[in-house]
């Protein structure tokens, strides 16, 4: 594992752990086997523009997730969009074009990008190599009214 990847995963872990929703399972009650997710090609999900890997899916921590997306050059997983949840991106490798409302900025590795709730946002590969980034998001729990 590279130092950059390790730094990114530690950052994500801190973000996920900072606020535990009411009714969430006590994280101290989990075993080491439940808390470690080593990247494995068997867990890759193909997308139209590359692939994704869930380090923590919606079921793991009450809707809080960490996903790695890998996007081919000059592609995007989807067009800029909005949703009621906030979202956090962390660029691991490559060159990303970040979109927030109608502003755009091109950035490189070790860059974070926060998207407030209901803001128009997007990320696309602006380079000639694969773009690899983490997505940190909390999905609404069943029965929870989205913000």
N, C-alpha and C positions, 0 to 999 in steps of 0.2 A: 504494500500500500504506500502511495507517495505521501510525502509530508503535506502537500496541498489537500489531498483527499482526506487525510486524517484531521487536519485543521477544519475543513468544511464539516465533517461529520460531528466533531466536537461542538462546533458552533450551532449546528442543527439540534443536537441533543440539548444544549442549553436553552434554545428557543422553545423546544417542545416541553421542557420541564418547568418553565418559569411560572406557568399558571395552570393549575389542575382544575377542570370543571367540576361543579358540584356533582356528587354521586359517582365520580370516577373511581376505579379500582386503585387501592393503595399500591403505588409503584414498588414499594419495598417488599410486597408480597410476591413478586415475580422472581423466577429462577434465572440464573445466568444464561441457561439455554434459551429462555424466552426473550432475553434482552440483547442477544448478539445476533446480528444478521450480516454474515459475510457475503459479499457479492458473489453470485454464481450465475453462469451462463444459463443454467436450467431455469432461473427465475425471470429471465428477460421476456418482456412482452413487446412484440413487433408493433410499430406504428407505420403510418403511410410515409413518414419522412425519416425514420430511424428506429429507435427502440426506447423503452423505459424500464426501470427497475424500481420496485417499491421496497425501500428499506423499512418503512413503517406504513402499513395500509390503514384504511378507515377503521378496521376492526381492532387494531392493536391498542391505541390509547384514546378511546372515546372520540374518534373522528380526527385526531391530530395525525398528520402524515408527513413523511419525507419520501420524495420520489426523485430518482435521477433520470433526466431525459437526455438523450443523445440525438442530435439533429444533423442531418447531412448539410453540406455547404449550400448556402443561399436558399434554405428552406425554413419553414416554421411549422410547428405542430398544429397551430390553428391561428386564425386571424385575431387581431386585437378584439377584446371582449370585456364584458363586465359581469360581476356576480356579487352577491351580498357578503361574501367572506373576504377578509384580507388575505394576502398571499405574499410570500417571500421567496425570492430567487437568489441563488448563489452560484456564480459562474466558476466552474472548475477549470475548463480548458476551452480554447477557441476564442472567437470574436463574436460578441452578441450585439444586436441592435435592440435597445430597450425602448419601449413606447409607454408613456404615461400621459393620459388625456391626449393631447395632440403634439406633445413634445417627443423628440427622438434623440437618442444618444448612443454612440458606439463605444463599447467597453471591452476590456480583456479579462483574463483570469483574476480570481480573488476579488471580485466585485460583487457586492450585494445590491439587491433591488427590492424595495418594499412597495407593495401595491395596496393602497387603502381600500376598504370596502366600497363597492359600487363605482370604482374608478375604471375608466377605459384603460386597459393595459395589455401588453403583449411582449413577447421576446422572440427574436428570429436570429438565425445564423447569418451573420454578415461577412463571414470569412470563407476561405478556401479549404478549410479542414473541418472535421466534425466539431460541433459545439456540444459541450457536456456541462450540464448545470443541475443543481438541486432545486426542487420545488418544495417549500414548506407551507402547509395549509391545514386549516381545521375545517372539516366538513360538518354541517349541522347533524346532530344526533337525531335518530328517528323521533318524530313528534315535536322536535324543536322548531320554532318559527325562525326562519332565516332573518338576519338583520336587514 
